[in-house]
Amino acid sequence: MASWFENLSLRRRIVLWTGAVMLGFAAVVASMLATEAQRIRNAAHEKVRILATASAADLQRVLDLYRSVLERPSARPLVQAMESGRCDPFIAESLRFAPAFLGYVVRDKQGNTLCAHDAGPLPSLPAADAAGFAASDLFVDERTGRKVVALGQAVRDPQAARVGQLVMIVDLLALNEQLFAGVPKNALVSVADRTRTVLLRSADPATFIGSRPSPGDADPVAGAREGSFSAPGRDGVPRLFALLTLPGADWRVAAGLPEADVFSGYHDALWRTLGFGVGLCLILFVLAWRLSAGIADPIARLERVAVQIAAGRHAVRAEVDGPPEIRAVAQQINKMLDARAVSEARLRGIFESAVDAILTANDRQIIVEANPAAARMFRCPLDDLVGSPLSRLLPERLREDYARDVAAFAADPLSEPRMGRQQELVGLRADGVEFPVEGAISRLTIAGHPLFTVILRDVTERRQAEEELRAGASKLQAALSSMSDAVCISDTEGRLVDFNDAFATFHRFPDKSACRRSVADYPDILDVRAPDGTPVPLRQWPVYRALRGETATNVEYRLRRKDTGDQWIGSCSFAPICAGDGAIVGAVVTSRDVTAVRQVQEELEKSHVAMQRLSASRDQVQEEERKRIARELHDDLQQTLAAIRMDLRVIGERFGAREPDLLAHVAQVDGLAERVVASTRRIVNDLRPPMLEDLGLVPALELLVAEFGQRTRVACVLDAPEEASEALLATPALALCLYRVVQEALNNVAKHAQASEAQVRIALEPAVSVSVRISDNGLGLGAADRRKPDAFGILGIQERVRIHGGSLRIDAAPGGGTVLDVRIPLAGATAAASPTQQTLQDVIDALAGIVAVVDRRGVIRFVNRAWSEFAEHNGQPAAVDIGPGANYLEVCRRSAISDASALHVLRGLDEVMRGSRKVFTCEYPCHSPDERRWFQMHATLMATGEILVAHFLVSRESHAHLVIGSDGTRMPPLRWSAAPH
C-alpha cells in the first residue's frame, strides 16, 4: 500500500522537500545567531569589565597619590609633636599639589583638632587600614558647601606609635572632573561609598554626587556582587554593568554601557539575518512552486499526449518543453511516433511494391487484404480479390487438401507460427491458367482472432531459367571438353566444380576420374614453385588468388609431381567469378603447358646472345681490317703516288723546254696524281682516322665535320669540350664508337635528311657518362623509316651503342628535323660491354612481360625484346621511339594531357625515383584498333638505384571471363577499370 507521501503530487512533494530544506537552513542560522549572540555578549561583558577595571585603577592611583602626599608631612617632627595651634607650613605647601585639595586638619589620637587650614568641622573617619589610611563618607563642607570626603593618614612618633591623624579634605566635583574626563559619552562610571552614596559619577555628576537611592528607586548595584550584570540605571536606561570594590577605602566602582550600544551590532545582524532568511524562504517557495510547475505542467501535457496516442491518434506529437530530461522524453516519444509512422509507411510501401503476392485471410479463409502484386499474379482486379475465399486461387483438385492442412495448422496451438518452409504449389489465375508458385503461410493472433498471411511467388520464369541453365551447363561442358587448355572452375571453398579433360592431362593424371576434387588436396601430390625456384604456398595458388579478387594472365609456375617426378612449366591465367551484385562466388583458372615454348625461347636467347657476341666480334674484326687497309693505303699507295709526282716534276724540268706539249701532259698527270692522293687520304680517314689515335676524339670530329661540310654543302657545327678528348684517351674503343656514331649519323643526314644545317654536340659528365647529340633541320626520321628492312645505319648505331652499355634515342626536332641522342656510361667504357650490363640485359630479355630499366632521371637504359616488339607492332606509331635513350617521364607527361591514367603513372614513377616508395603498381588501358586491352604496371627500385618497369597484359575484351549472375544467366564480359589504383 502506498504511503501518504507517495500519494502526494509532484508539486506538493517539491514544496515539502523545499520546506524541509528551509527548516534545516533555519536551524543552522539559529545556531549561528545564538553562537554570535553569546560571542557578542561575552565581548560586551569583557568591554564593561575593562572599563570598570580601568576606572578603578585610575581611582586607586589617585588614592595612592593622596596617601603618599599625606605620608610625607606626617613624618615631619613638628607634626609628630602634636602641639596644639602650631601647624607646620610644609603641610599646606605639600598638600596643595594634590588633586581637588581644599584644606587639612591635624588631630590627636583622641580626635581633637590641633591644627586646621581652610577646613571646617569634620566627621569621624572609619578605622584605618594597616597602613593607617582611611577615607570618610561623603559630607558637605559647612564652610564652602561643597560635597567632599576626608582622607586621613595616621601620624606616628619615632617609636611608630600612633599619636594622631592628618586629614585632607578633597572636593568630589573637582576630583570627578579630573578623573572621568576621558570616559566615553555613552559609558557610565560611578563610585559609591559603603552607604551607597554616590561619590563620583561620569555623567551628570552635579545631580547624582551625594545622592542615595530611595527605597523605591532603581539601584543597579543594589545587592550586586563584584562581576558583570545587566540592569536599568537610576536614569532608567538598561545597561550592562561591571562592579569592583576598592580595597582600603571600601568604595565600589560601577562601570556600565547601554545595552542598545553594546548589542547594536548583534541586533543589526539579527534583523538582517531574519530579513534574509524570510526573503530566502519566500524566494525558495516561489522557486519551488515555479520548479514544480515547470516539471508538472510538461508531464501533464505528456500524459494528455499519451492518452491521445492510446486513443489511436498517432499523428499527435508531444510538445518539446520543460527541463532537459522531460524534453528528452518528449523527443523520444516523438521519435518513437516518427519511427512508427516511418515503419508503417515502409511496411505499406513494401506491401504495395513487393513483387511477391501477399494475401491476408481471416479465420474463415476470406481474403481481407491483398497487394497489387497479387492482383497482377492472378490477373484479376484487386477489389475482386478482397472478400473472396482464399481457395479460389487454387485448382479444384487441391482445394480440399489445402483446407485440411490450414485447419490443422490453425487448430494446433503448439504449432509453429509459420506453416513449414516454402513449398511449391500450383496457382490458378482468373483466366483459368495454372502456373507454379512457391508459397508460405504464417499465423498471427490479434485480440483472440487468428489472421493468416500467405506469401506467393511466381516461379514460372525460374523454372524456365533452370531449364536454360541445364542446357547451358551441357554447352559449357561441351566447350570445356573441346578446349586444349586446362580449365577448372571452383567454388568459394576451393572445391572444383568442373574441369575438362585437358585439366587431367596438364596435371599428369590418366583421366578426369583420377583428379582430386579439392584444391587443398593437391599439395600432397604437386610441388609448385615460382620461376626463380621459390616454393609457392597454397594461399598463393591461382585458385585462391582469384577467390581474393585477383586477376592475372600468363603467370608461370614450375610444377613437379611428387609421386612420379614429372616436371613441367605451366602458364596460368585466373579471374574471380562474380555474381550480379559483385560478390565473388567462385574462380576460373586456365593453364597451359609451356615447357616446350620455354625451351625454344632459351635456345633463341642463347642464339641471340651468340649473335650479339658475333656482331661485336665482327665490328672488332672490321675495325682491325679497316685499320690494316688504311695503314697499307697510307704506307704503300700514298708513298707510290708521292714518288710518281716527284718523277713527273723531274720529267717536266728535264724535257719541258724541248717538248712544250709534253709539259702540258705532265702537268695533267700530276694533277690526277694529286687528286688520287687527296682521295686516298680521305679514304684513310674514313677507314681509320689517324688523328683519332694521335690527337683524340674532338680533333678527329672537327676534321670530320669540316670535310662533311665541304663535301655536302651542309652547314655543320661541332660543340665539344676539349677535356672530352683527354677523358677518352684511356678508352680508345669508346672514342672510336662515338666517332663512328657521328660519322654514320652525318652520312644519314647527307643521304636522307635534305637538311641545310646540322649540329654535333658532345657533353661530358666526368667519371659518369659522355653524351653525343646530332641534330638537323631536314625532313625528319619517322617511325616507318626506322622499321625499313634496309635501315642498317640506325641499326648499326644502335648495336654499337648497346655493346658499350649505352642508350640511343631518336626524336623529332622542334620545327622539323631529327635529333639523335647517344649516352654511354664511362664506367663501362674500358670494355665493349661489362659483364654486369650484359647479364642485366640477358635477365630482362628472359623476363615475362614488357620490361625496361630506367635510371633516376627517367632515361630508359635497357629494354627487352618484348618491349621492342610491342612498340613496333602493337603500340601507337610514336611508341616506336620509346626505347633506350628515351626519357620515359617525358613520354608520360605528353600522355597525361589527354589521359588521366598516365598522370597517375607519372606521379607513381616520380615517387619511386625520389625514394619515397619502393614499389608502385597500377592498372591502365592501352587499346589497339582491333581489341581492348588492360595492362598492369609494376615499378620497383633495384639495388643499383635504377628502376625496373614491367607491364603485364591482364585482360583482353575478346578473351573476357564468363560471369554467372545470381539467377544463373550469363552476364556481359568483364570490363577492367581504366582508372589506375
MIKEZA-179966 format. One record per residue (C-alpha): residue in three letters; x, y, z. Coordinates in steps of 0.001 Angstrom, whole numbers, plus 500000, padded with zeros to 6 digits. Layout:
residues N
ALAXYZ
...
end
This chain:
residues 981
MET500000500000500000
ALA501374503381499036
SER502335505774501815
TRP500833509236502188
PHE503961510771500685
GLU503776508585497611
ASN500182509722497102
LEU501227513356497007
SER501528515122493692
LEU504932516052492336
ARG504312519739493057
ARG503454519067496732
ARG506465516827497083
ILE508754519555495814
VAL507171522118498200
LEU507550519727501170
TRP511139518980500268
THR511775522718499975
GLY510201523318503414
ALA512362520577504921
VAL515442522123503391
MET514434525567504728
LEU513860524160508249
GLY517331522740508243
PHE518680526014506964
ALA516762527911509681
ALA518194525628512366
VAL521692526263511091
VAL521060530041511009
ALA519576529979514548
SER522563528106515835
MET524862530600514155
LEU522879533520515621
ALA522992532002519129
THR526705531493518835
GLU527171535019517579
ALA524960536440520365
GLN526983534618523011
ARG530203535868521435
ILE528903539471521362
ARG527616539187524996
ASN530962537878526169
ALA532692540657524303
ALA530313543224525864
HIS530909541894529390
GLU534597541972528766
LYS534276545523527474
VAL532457546824530604
ARG534808544826532842
ILE537762546506531183
LEU536044549872531604
ALA535365549186535305
THR538874547877535858
ALA540404550894534165
SER538212553314536169
ALA539015551523539436
ALA542682551560538589
ASP542560555303537898
LEU540747555947541198
GLN543195553709543053
ARG546120555644541603
VAL544517558877542844
LEU544003557429546335
ASP547579556162546335
LEU548683559660545360
TYR546702561109548252
ARG548258558561550616
SER551770559392549519
VAL551061563116549788
LEU549770562645553329
GLU552626560362554377
ARG555348562939553719
PRO554118565684556107
SER553056563017558624
ALA556680562135559070
ARG557599565772559981
PRO558750566169563595
LEU556639569241564012
VAL553559567262563037
GLN554586564306565188
ALA554927566666568149
MET551162567202568117
GLU551350570684569516
SER548016572491569580
GLY547710575573567415
ARG551051575067565845
CYS550769573981562182
ASP553689573002560097
PRO553744575246556996
PHE555113572333554991
ILE551742570650555248
ALA549904573260553253
GLU552808573558550869
SER552859569818550110
LEU549091569231550065
ARG548189571999547719
PHE549543569948544756
ALA547072567147545463
PRO544056566993543104
ALA540916568691544315
PHE542619569712547622
LEU540539572064549804
GLY542194572039553263
TYR543562569874556046
VAL543160569175559750
VAL545611567710562276
ARG544019565689565062
ASP545397563938568034
LYS544578560364568712
GLN541544561401570787
GLY540139563222567739
ASN540760566728568933
THR541670569227566287
LEU545150570573566929
CYS545646572498563734
ALA543414573276560693
HIS543792575021557378
ASP540745576052555271
ALA538703573328556931
GLY535533573206558968
PRO534245570547561296
LEU534993567005560087
PRO533115563792560639
SER534785560916562238
LEU536721558627559905
PRO536346554894559844
ALA539047552690561034
ALA542235552995559095
ASP543817550194557231
ALA547077548598558133
ALA548986551488556629
GLY546971553985558626
PHE544986555347555669
ALA541237555928555984
ALA538514557576553921
SER535337559088555237
ASP531869559005553822
LEU530593561944551796
PHE529738565053553740
VAL529110568708552923
ASP531744571218553886
GLU529920573766556079
ARG532283576467555194
THR532172576099551353
GLY529048573994550882
ARG530962571603548664
LYS530487567864548664
VAL533705566469549986
VAL535322563469551582
ALA538050563385554172
LEU541136561270553685
GLY543181560595556791
GLN546689559309557358
ALA547876558176560785
VAL550730560219562370
ARG553269558129564292
ASP556110559119566589
PRO559611557873566060
GLN558725554742568019
ALA555935554038565404
ALA553237554665567973
ARG550098556347566674
VAL549910559799568067
GLY547388561490565800
GLN545973561818562321
LEU546493564147559328
VAL543172564615557448
MET542924566134553967
ILE539626567404552535
VAL539010566590548831
ASP536420568297546563
LEU534471565457544868
LEU533226567515541897
ALA536769568646541116
LEU538053565113541565
ASN535209563800539379
GLU536078566240536585
GLN539745565258536638
LEU539175561512536998
PHE536389560896534397
ALA537413563382531705
GLY538324560510529270
VAL535262558313529877
PRO533208557767526616
LYS529981559682526424
ASN527827556564526202
ALA529615554972529196
LEU528580555454532814
VAL531092555144535695
SER530081555803539301
VAL531754555370542685
ALA529707554845545869
ASP530730554542549450
ARG529656551839551827
THR526396553706552464
ARG525594553532548686
THR526042557300548483
VAL527330558342545088
LEU530792559811545446
LEU531772560135541786
ARG529756559819538552
SER530894560327534956
ALA527504561534533774
ASP525615564414535384
PRO527842564445538485
ALA526316567601539987
THR522959565853540213
PHE523973562444541373
ILE527064563051543590
GLY525949562874547194
SER522667561247546317
ARG521480557969547701
PRO518781555836546042
SER515430555857547722
PRO513775552576548613
GLY511543552753545512
ASP514238553954543091
ALA516037551621540751
ASP519503550850542039
PRO521576548798539596
VAL524182547851542199
ALA521824547045544999
GLY522739543663546362
ALA525119543054543478
ARG528452541409543969
GLU531587542001542031
GLY531241540970538389
SER529113541977535359
PHE525345542072535079
SER522543543810533198
ALA520218546212534916
PRO518495549538534304
GLY520343552507535699
ARG518929555114538005
ASP518168557079534809
GLY516055554176533571
VAL518448553241530709
PRO519165549459530501
ARG522885548956530845
LEU525454546261531191
PHE527399546879534443
ALA530660545681535939
LEU531220546143539698
LEU534575546346541602
THR535442547282545234
LEU538477549363546074
PRO540500547877548951
GLY541061550085551975
ALA538544552817551124
ASP535660550336550804
TRP534411552235547750
ARG532556550367544990
VAL533250551288541356
ALA530436550534538889
ALA531030550923535103
GLY528169550460532641
LEU527424550707528912
PRO523950550999527347
GLU522736547658526063
ALA521490549403522922
ASP525068550363522085
VAL526709547142523253
PHE524326544832521372
SER523619547135518402
GLY525797545024516039
TYR524125541850517235
HIS520657543314516807
ASP521520544605513324
ALA522927541209512329
LEU519896539515513841
TRP517440541639511873
ARG519494541322508691
THR519660537577509100
LEU515983537313509840
GLY515170539506506862
PHE517496537493504641
GLY516040534236505942
VAL512472535362505392
GLY513316536642501906
LEU515202533464501084
CYS512298531364502273
LEU509935533346500100
ILE512275533010497124
LEU512706529281497743
PHE508964528770497979
VAL508439530754494768
LEU511217528827493046
ALA509851525542494339
TRP506426526471493069
ARG507837527538489682
LEU510037524426489537
SER507154522162490329
ALA505101523963487696
GLY507945523603485161
ILE508024519854485793
ALA504402519051486497
ASP502943521005483547
PRO505094519267480839
ILE504376515907482488
ALA500676516688482385
ARG500956517570478692
LEU502864514306478070
GLU500062512467479884
ARG497478514073477588
VAL499564513085474532
ALA499802509506475825
VAL496026509415476256
GLN495548510633472662
ILE498036508056471343
ALA496225505313473276
ALA493014506511471626
GLY494588505892468197
ARG495536509433467215
HIS499079508643466010
ALA499501511967464238
VAL499694513856467530
ARG503163514937468746
ALA504403515878472191
GLU505491519452472908
VAL509234519586473488
ASP509470521904476518
GLY510272521785480191
PRO513505520520481782
PRO516075518699479608
GLU515022515295480943
ILE511359515912480102
ARG512364517409476737
ALA514414514256476103
VAL511379512112476983
ALA509195514218474654
GLN511787513928471881
GLN511986510166472373
ILE508195509924472256
ASN508189511969469028
LYS510989509829467610
MET509053506719468547
LEU505955508099466835
ASP508012509155463797
ALA509692505748463676
ARG506286504101463930
ALA504993506298461119
VAL508072505532459006
SER507780501845459851
GLU504120501812458880
ALA504882503745455700
ARG507783501427454930
LEU505656498399455650
ARG502912499807453464
GLY505477500591450775
ILE506894497080450986
PHE503409495647450931
GLU502390497726447910
SER505678497386445979
ALA506525493769446786
VAL506954491621443694
ASP505577488636445588
ALA501851488253446150
ILE500872488948449788
LEU497406487928450992
THR495871488213454471
ALA492896485996455359
ASN490746485705458475
ASP489836482566460379
ARG487187481730457744
GLN489854481878454996
ILE488313485013453485
ILE490853487418451950
VAL490759490706453897
GLU493802492374452319
ALA495885491874449181
ASN498677493805447495
PRO498839494858443817
ALA501336492079443074
ALA498668489511443984
ALA496227491148441565
ARG498857491052438798
MET499829487477439565
PHE496244486130439447
ARG495180488564436690
CYS492121489921438425
PRO491196493327439915
LEU492321493970443448
ASP488773494654444633
ASP487682491234443369
LEU490347489528445460
VAL489380491205448735
GLY486368489429450193
SER486733486269448118
PRO487735482876449599
LEU491413482007449537
SER490652478627447948
ARG489629480279444660
LEU493326480820443926
LEU493958477037443814
PRO492861474456441278
GLU489766472496442220
ARG491706469303442851
LEU493935470888445505
ARG491383472869447492
GLU490307470074449802
ASP493878469191450781
TYR494718472861451351
ALA491659473424453542
ARG492537470381455636
ASP496150471489456122
VAL495167475045457073
ALA492540473814459511
ALA495077471545461209
PHE497591474391461276
ALA495089476776462893
ALA493719474219465373
ASP497086473242466867
PRO498035475896469463
LEU501513474387469823
SER502350474572466140
GLU504944476988464803
PRO503652480400463726
ARG504823479501460198
MET503349476579458287
GLY506538474814457264
ARG509072476096454739
GLN508400477483451328
GLN506614474873449262
GLU505992474726445555
LEU502272474784444769
VAL500056475311441768
GLY498119478542441453
LEU495054479315439356
ARG494754482622437520
ALA491436484308436897
ASP491577483210433254
GLY491884479560434285
VAL495605479182433578
GLU497550477157436124
PHE501114478204436996
PRO503762477062439511
VAL504097479129442677
GLU506219478965445786
GLY504340479854448944
ALA504473480118452711
ILE501754480808455287
SER502089482340458763
ARG499608482832461610
LEU499190485863463862
THR496579486172466639
ILE495172489653467301
ALA492592490131470064
GLY491944486391470084
HIS491241486215466337
PRO493746484451464063
LEU494933486061460854
PHE496747484123458153
THR499304485790455882
VAL500123483981452651
ILE503147484961450516
LEU503246483549446980
ARG505939483824444330
ASP505511483036440656
VAL508380480655439770
THR507480480231436103
GLU510477482211434892
ARG512779480442437333
ARG511657477072436052
GLN512440478261432540
ALA515805479654433669
GLU516656476358435338
GLU515908474544432143
GLU518074477028430244
LEU520814476686432835
ARG520831472934432493
ALA521046473353428746
GLY523809475974429214
ALA525694473636431542
SER525651470989428820
LYS527012473527426347
LEU529666474621428854
GLN530701471033429367
ALA530985470569425614
ALA533060473770425352
LEU535366472671428158
SER535872469302426543
SER536838470906423240
MET539439473306424757
SER543115472379424579
ASP543991474484427639
ALA543345473063431085
VAL540285474763432586
CYS538854474346436070
ILE536052476113437923
SER535949476198441739
ASP533510477403444355
THR534378479788447189
GLU535742476910449318
GLY538264475840446709
ARG536286472776445643
LEU536477472017441918
VAL533015472345440465
ASP534007471361436944
PHE537113470804434816
ASN537913469413431375
ASP539995466527430089
ALA542908468888429391
PHE542999469600433140
ALA543743465938433844
THR546371465862431100
PHE548020469072432361
HIS548349467668435893
ARG549607464275434590
PHE546515462306435562
PRO545426459370433358
ASP541815460692433140
LYS539314463007434849
SER538219460344437333
ALA541702460330438875
CYS541681464069439534
ARG541140465277443055
ARG538062467406443667
SER539545469976446104
VAL542499472286445575
ALA543511471697449202
ASP544349468052448291
TYR546839468935445549
PRO549860469949447722
ASP550182466261448649
ILE550975465305445060
LEU552098468570443418
ASP555080470831444119
VAL554512474371442831
ARG557358476859442581
ALA557911480322441153
PRO560198480759438099
ASP563095481555440474
GLY562579478268442321
THR560883479741445405
PRO558130477458446773
VAL554640478900446298
PRO552385478429449358
LEU548875477131448832
ARG547287480530449535
GLN549217481930446549
TRP547987479289444108
PRO545888480674441222
VAL542528479465442592
TYR542921481164445975
ARG544341484331444426
ALA541272484510442179
LEU538964483939445152
ARG540584487001446795
GLY539608489056443747
GLU542946488981441920
THR543147488621438154
ALA546226487808436097
THR547253486237432817
ASN550251484169431793
VAL551584483669435324
GLU554235480978435119
TYR554849478263437678
ARG557295475368437750
LEU555402472197438653
ARG556567468742439709
ARG554630465620440545
LYS555869464327443876
ASP554898460740443077
THR556287460423439537
GLY558881463206439438
ASP557435464689436218
GLN558376468354435794
TRP556871470971433525
ILE556250474708433248
GLY552687475976433381
SER551331479357432314
CYS548173480160434271
SER545506482794433874
PHE542861483240436523
ALA539980485507437476
PRO537145485528440014
ILE533566484647439062
CYS531281487401440316
ALA527558487456440894
GLY525342490257439727
ASP525920492178442992
GLY529690491912442633
ALA530145489175445260
ILE532751486521444412
VAL531050483145444012
GLY533911481165442503
ALA537050481218440385
VAL538096480083436912
VAL541686479080436075
THR543114478216432674
SER546531476570432397
ARG548814475742429507
ASP551942473628429362
VAL554653475981428031
THR557633473757428727
ALA558453473324425032
VAL557913477008424349
ARG560311477983427125
GLN562924475554425839
VAL562651477120422395
GLN562879480562423967
GLU566008479543425851
GLU567559478355422624
LEU566575481622420995
GLU568079483519423914
LYS571326481654423547
SER571254482267419803
HIS570553485965420386
VAL573470486243422822
ALA575710484439420353
MET574573486794417603
GLN575383489788419777
ARG578814488429420521
LEU579303487638416854
SER578231491171415959
ALA580685492619418460
SER583442490364417145
ARG582544491316413598
ASP582780495010414415
GLN586123494446416056
VAL587423492449413078
GLN586031495094410733
GLU587796497862412614
GLU591043495916412566
GLU590652495313408836
ARG589928498988408271
LYS592986499846410276
ARG595110497454408225
ILE593760498741404892
ALA594204502350405977
ARG597784501640407033
GLU598561499943403721
LEU596961502775401754
HIS598958505280403738
ASP602245503415403709
ASP602139501922400187
LEU599757503707397844
GLN600350507229399077
GLN604122506729399024
THR603930505414395470
LEU601786508357394376
ALA604232510753396007
ALA607114509149394107
ILE605165509395390829
ARG604587513090391361
MET608253513603392101
ASP609207511781388880
LEU606708513871386957
ARG608345517059388263
VAL611775515747387132
ILE610393514940383677
GLY608851518363383419
GLU612048520070384384
ARG614212517954382104
PHE612121517819378940
GLY609777520746379351
ALA611991523187377485
ARG612359520913374469
GLU608877519452374442
PRO606372522097375368
ASP603469519784374555
LEU604907517144376880
LEU604890519644379748
ALA601141520038379475
HIS600606516286379623
VAL602919516037382633
ALA601009518744384463
GLN597748516957383698
VAL599071513643385039
ASP600423515403388150
GLY597025516870388849
LEU595423513451388567
ALA598019512085390967
GLU597321514927393396
ARG593586514170393352
VAL594313510489393889
VAL596460511397396927
ALA593609513514398338
SER591114510733397699
THR593404508230399323
ARG593818510483402353
ARG590053510810402623
ILE589575507069402312
VAL592210506520405004
ASN590414508965407297
ASP587124507220406661
LEU588569503822407349
ARG590635504697410422
PRO591362508372411052
PRO594950508660412324
MET594024511886414092
LEU591668509913416356
GLU594526507887417747
ASP597081510700417704
LEU595099513733418929
GLY591860512335420303
LEU588132512419419584
VAL587489516156419386
PRO590159516996416725
ALA589068513955414702
LEU585447515123414833
GLU586451518652413889
LEU588125517295410757
LEU585147515028410052
VAL582674517890410399
ALA584778520190408223
GLU585093517607405439
PHE581354516831405733
GLY580500520496405243
GLN582803520838402257
ARG581539517661400649
THR577773518107401219
ARG577432521914401395
VAL575550521413404714
ALA576475523933407399
CYS577682521694410205
VAL578800522921413650
LEU580683520974416335
ASP580232521868420013
ALA582600519766422125
PRO584696520446425241
GLU588439519921424903
GLU588514517745428031
ALA586407515145426209
SER589473514006424270
GLU591509513685427432
ALA588734511776429207
LEU588560509253426353
LEU592305508752425778
ALA592248505739428079
THR589221504287426257
PRO590064504259422539
ALA587269501766421863
LEU584704504201423249
ALA586237507113421331
LEU586109505065418122
CYS582466504112418864
LEU581467507774419248
TYR583366508717416111
ARG581553506017414108
VAL578199507114415545
VAL578762510706414438
GLN580131509525411072
GLU577132507282410405
ALA574660509923411601
LEU576176512573409292
ASN576072510109406393
ASN572334509636407059
VAL571879513416407129
ALA573635513719403782
LYS571689510852402179
HIS568145511249403519
ALA567565514428405533
GLN567824517062402788
ALA568987519404405559
SER570774522722405276
GLU572113522776408817
ALA573440520170411221
GLN574948520277414677
VAL577105517862416648
ARG577265518426420413
ILE579295516422422942
ALA578550516657426685
LEU580774515122429324
GLU579847514181432861
PRO583239513443434437
ALA583549509853435622
VAL579855509312434802
SER578975509371431119
VAL579536511019427771
SER576656512126425552
VAL576521512936421830
ARG573655514765420139
ILE573386515069416347
SER570547517260415086
ASP569481518635411707
ASN566683520679410193
GLY565794518221407472
LEU562778516088406685
GLY562940514113409907
LEU563057510398410611
GLY559655508763411136
ALA558779505502412800
ALA558161503870409402
ASP561684504822408265
ARG563171503114411312
ARG561256499904410551
LYS562547499671406969
PRO564441496444406385
ASP567370498317404839
ALA567768500811407746
PHE571210499478408535
GLY572654502847409552
ILE570364503267412584
LEU570684499565413384
GLY574486499823413291
ILE574452502832415590
GLN572107501032417997
GLU574305497940418100
ARG577474499962418657
VAL575895501906421499
ARG574370498800423038
ILE577722496996423026
HIS579118499788425205
GLY576160499715427566
GLY574740502993426307
SER571344504229425216
LEU570066505628421928
ARG567148507976421495
ILE565748509453418278
ASP563240512293418463
ALA561720514829416154
ALA563402518215416452
PRO561232521251417244
GLY560426522996413994
GLY561375519959411875
GLY564314517639411539
THR565718514838413667
VAL567595514690416983
LEU569746511653417733
ASP570901511336421358
VAL573514508825422492
ARG574558508376426112
ILE577297505928427147
PRO578472505465430740
LEU582183505930431287
ALA582255503190433934
GLY581687500557431280
ALA583855502110428550
THR587008500117429172
ALA585331497036427767
ALA582841496673424965
ALA580095495688427383
SER580648494918431057
PRO579546491507432288
THR577060493186434682
GLN575358495112431902
GLN575308492106429639
THR573886489987432446
LEU571233492631433178
GLN570266492691429516
ASP570072488903429440
VAL567937488895432584
ILE565360491399431364
ASP565218489618427985
ALA564277486453429865
LEU561563488166431929
ALA557910487688431047
GLY556093490865430210
ILE557208494137428648
VAL560233495278430666
ALA562519498320430720
VAL565270499548433050
VAL565081503306433743
ASP567672505457435548
ARG566865508087438210
ARG566401510777435519
GLY563768508750433714
VAL566030507794430774
ILE565492504249429515
ARG568719502234429819
PHE567649498796428597
VAL564511497198427171
ASN563769493552426489
ARG562706492142423162
ALA559031492077424218
TRP559201495856424734
SER560730496431421284
GLU558281494073419596
PHE555272495654421264
ALA556455499158420400
GLU556991498127416789
HIS553858496074416129
ASN551197496847418758
GLY551703500329420059
GLN550946503678418559
PRO553320504951415833
ALA555012507325418276
ALA555708504395420631
VAL558466503117418357
ASP560751505881419643
ILE560229504822423273
GLY563433502827423500
PRO566925503126425049
GLY567831506770425435
ALA564233507974425513
ASN563004509736428637
TYR560079507701429934
LEU558907510533432195
GLU558631512885429217
VAL556526510285427417
CYS554190510089430442
ARG553981513888430635
ARG552916514142426999
SER550332511409427504
ALA548993512972430735
ILE547500515852428731
SER544721513601427453
ASP544977510500429699
ALA544391510659433474
SER545966507230433992
ALA549252508494432524
LEU549281511289435116
HIS548847508687437881
VAL551717506633436402
LEU553880509761436231
ARG553291510511439918
GLY553972506925440961
LEU557234506726438999
ASP558350510058440414
GLU557772508786443980
VAL559824505637443249
MET562643507687441692
ARG562717510023444683
GLY562830507035447044
SER559590507847448886
ARG558257504422447915
LYS559931501224446721
VAL557124499709444655
PHE554383501285442535
THR551576499261440917
CYS548618500318438811
GLU546328499105436040
TYR545667501123432885
PRO544061500671429448
CYS546052500527426214
HIS543689499770423337
SER544546498931419739
PRO542266499237416715
ASP541491495512416899
GLU540945494902420590
ARG540587496484424008
ARG543424495637426387
TRP544259496360430012
PHE547762496166431456
GLN549162496043434963
MET552317498049435610
HIS554945497341438314
ALA557766499815439045
THR560390498550441517
LEU563506500284442870
MET566523497991442328
ALA569656497786444479
THR571645499560441724
GLY569456502647442113
GLU567722502048438773
ILE564030501324438346
LEU562682498135436803
VAL559436498923434948
ALA557361495903433861
HIS553994495825432047
PHE551797492696432045
LEU548700492122429931
VAL545874491323432358
SER542807491307430092
ARG541591491453426533
GLU537945492033425788
SER537826489189423297
HIS539080486806425993
ALA536939488184428871
HIS535973485644431510
LEU532443484299431868
VAL530425485859434694
ILE527434483966436092
GLY524659486056437627
SER522743485190440774
ASP519890483803438642
GLY522243481624436565
THR522204483859433486
ARG525298484835431519
MET526439488368432288
PRO528239490737429850
PRO532040490381429613
LEU534089491903432407
ARG535355495450431939
TRP538530496487433692
SER538620499915435259
ALA540686502374433291
ALA541422504369436434
PRO544746503262437944
HIS544732502150441547
end
